[in-house]
Amino acid sequence: MVSLVRRLGPMVAAVVTLLVFASPAYADQSALTMELRKDGVLHVKEEIVLSGGPVTRTPVLRTRHDDANDRVYRIANVKGATFDGAELTISASGTVEYDVIGAVSPIAGGEELRWFAASGPLEQVTVKVVGPGQVQNLACFAGDVGAALGCTTAAMDETGETAEFEQQGLAAGQVLTVVVGYPAGTTGAAPTLEHRFSLGAAFTVNAITGGSLALLLVLLLGGFWLVYWTRGRDARVIGAESGVRGGHENGQFAPPDGVRPGQIGTLIDEQADVIDVTATIVDLAVRGYMRIDEQPRETYDAPDWLLVKLPKAPVASLLPYERALYDSIFDLRDEVLLSQLHGGFTTGLGRVRDALYRDVVKQGWFTRRPDSVRSLWTVLGIVVTVLGVAGTVALAMFTTYGLVGLAMIILGAAVTVGGQFMPAKTASGATALAHTLGFREYLAAGDISDIPAGQRAELFSRYLPYAVIFDSVDRWARVVASIKGEGDNLYWYHGPAEWDLSKFADSMRTFTMTTSGAISSSRQFRTF
């Protein structure tokens, strides 16, 4: 038995030692003297007795003030302890001193000092508060922050200048809050407030925010509308320029203002579209620059066409966008299948698009390229939107006027969308458009009685590219197919064996759809 005790003795001693030194650190007693100075700074001096080693406290430095703000307390000039901005570490028994800024706030009829004087665990804590004026009222609370349970003792001395508080047994996580009232103007200090973000508070709807938003929207959107009204609308043309206009004179093809199919599409919607290029390819064929040969196919074969360069075609007379398209199609070759239009053709379509936009400016229909105008307004709209988002975030984070910032976001969206309508036609462009729309009415009416039979094949073929633009290709393809005495082919369109003009309408519909698909795959043009 003695032997067993001798063997276990050192082990028991080690366990006891470990328990002693590993016990949690706490303060047995704390005596605080707090002096409120004339400038509103609270100087705290604490005499503390520790047990078990250093103590780390987390002072209450932020409390809720109202729906939009937090009240912030700042600790400075710490002595006898270390403070890292969040935690106060006391390494040994002795005296700790520090200043508290923001502990005083004005109230009705006076000022109030409020500070979280001590935090548990503490066996006993006493607090003495002196200030530059007479104590008007006092209170103290023990427990969680904001608790309404009174402390053990709260009183003032016979002079009325010192408040004294005591609390027995302050548990871990609990604080002792002392409140002392002074006459108004005792220090003139005010609490330090920081805006607290809350989505509901940030976008508060009231007469001020709602009215400001409405006023800004009226001013900003009204200003943008004024800019559009003065700079974004087409020039007005007299009513005499409108009305149905034919496309021939004395049996010869003569479109209004000499406008070509690709130009019409860009003139009407201010966009270089897929259909503009498709119509131009048909136009180059009917004008004698190429021939379209439909390829024979079996039942389940995909349709295909051979584009054949015609010799001695006056390519020098082509407009720049037409020449760019012509060169992109043939690319130093004499013929090419429509299904093989890729590579250089796709690259060349970018040049065709740019040439189309340059052309409408050269014709005097626009003062600036429509795509450049749209891009400028789009960029401006995006910038305004980004600034609006940033402004709204800033207003929401630091104020309750986040709703006002939405006006800039709405304006940015309006500019981005409305900028697509900002390209404006000149008087010449508006006149050409009026004539073109009159030509569209003529083609839609389809009155061909005044056209001599011998001229119908060429004239109807010349109308066909315009019908592609005006989305009436089916009807005009049937008109072309109705021509009698022209054999099984047209001068610009050849079909395979056993093909005749009765099948031309279906062939032309399929050709335009397939060609548009090939152009769309380049992603160089708008496809709607």
WOVEN-V825492 format. One record per backbone hydrogen bond with DSSP energy under -1.0 kcal/mol. CO is the residue of the C=O (numbers start at 1). NH is the residue of the N-H. Records with the same first field share a line. If there is no record, write none. Layout:
# WOVEN-V825492
CO->NH, NH
This chain:
# WOVEN-V825492
1->5
2->6
3->7
4->8
5->9
8->12
9->13
10->14
11->15
12->16
13->17
14->18
15->19
16->20
17->21
18->22
26->51
27->123
28->124
29->49
30->126
31->47
32->128
33->45
34->130
35->43
37->40
41->37
42->100
43->35
44->98
45->33
46->96
47->31
48->94
49->28
51->26
55->90
57->88
61->73
63->71
68->196
69->65, 66
70->194
71->63
74->101
76->99
79->97
82->89
87->84
88->57
89->82
90->55
94->48
96->46
97->79
98->44
99->76
100->42
101->74
103->114
105->112
107->110
110->107
111->182
112->105
113->180
115->117, 178
118->176
121->27
122->170
123->169
124->30
125->167
126->32
127->165
128->34
129->163
130->36
137->181
139->179
140->151
141->177
143->175
144->147
149->142
153->166
155->164
157->160
160->135
162->157
163->129
164->155
165->127
166->153
167->125
170->122
171->174
174->120
175->143
176->117, 118
177->141
178->115
179->139
180->113
181->136
182->111
183->186
192->72
194->70
198->202
199->203
201->204
202->402
206->210
207->211
208->212
209->213
210->214
211->215
212->216
213->217
214->218
215->219
216->220
217->221
218->222
219->223
220->224
221->225
222->226
223->227
224->228
225->229
226->230
227->231
228->232, 233
238->241
239->242
247->254
249->252
252->249
255->258
256->259
260->264
261->265
262->266
263->267
264->268
265->269
266->270
272->526
273->277
274->278
275->279
276->280
277->281
278->282
279->283
280->284
281->285
282->286
283->287
284->289
285->288
289->310
291->308
292->494
293->306
298->301
304->295
305->338
306->293
307->336
308->291
310->313
313->315
314->317
315->318
319->323
320->324
321->325
322->326
323->327
324->328
325->329
326->330
327->331
334->309
336->307
337->340
338->341
340->342
342->345
343->347
344->348
345->349
348->352
349->353
350->354
351->355
352->356
353->357
354->358
355->359
356->360
357->361
358->362
359->363
360->365, 366
361->364
365->426
369->373
370->374
371->375
372->376
373->377
374->378
375->379
376->380
377->381
378->382
379->383
380->384
381->385
382->386
383->387
384->388
385->389
386->390
387->391
388->392
389->393
390->394
391->395
392->396
393->397
394->398
395->399
401->404
404->407
405->409
406->410
407->411
408->412
409->413
410->414
411->415
412->416
413->417
414->418
415->419
417->420
418->421
419->422
425->235
426->430
427->431
428->432
429->433
430->434
431->435
432->436
433->437
434->438
435->439
436->440
437->441
438->245, 442
439->443
440->444
441->445
442->446
448->451
452->455
455->459
456->460
457->461
458->462
459->463
460->464
463->467
464->468
465->469
466->470
467->472
472->476
473->477
474->478
475->479
476->480
477->481
480->483
492->292
493->490
494->294
496->499
500->503
501->504
503->507
504->508
505->509
506->510
507->511
508->512
509->513
510->514
511->515
512->516
513->517
514->518
515->519
516->520
517->521
519->522
520->523
526->274
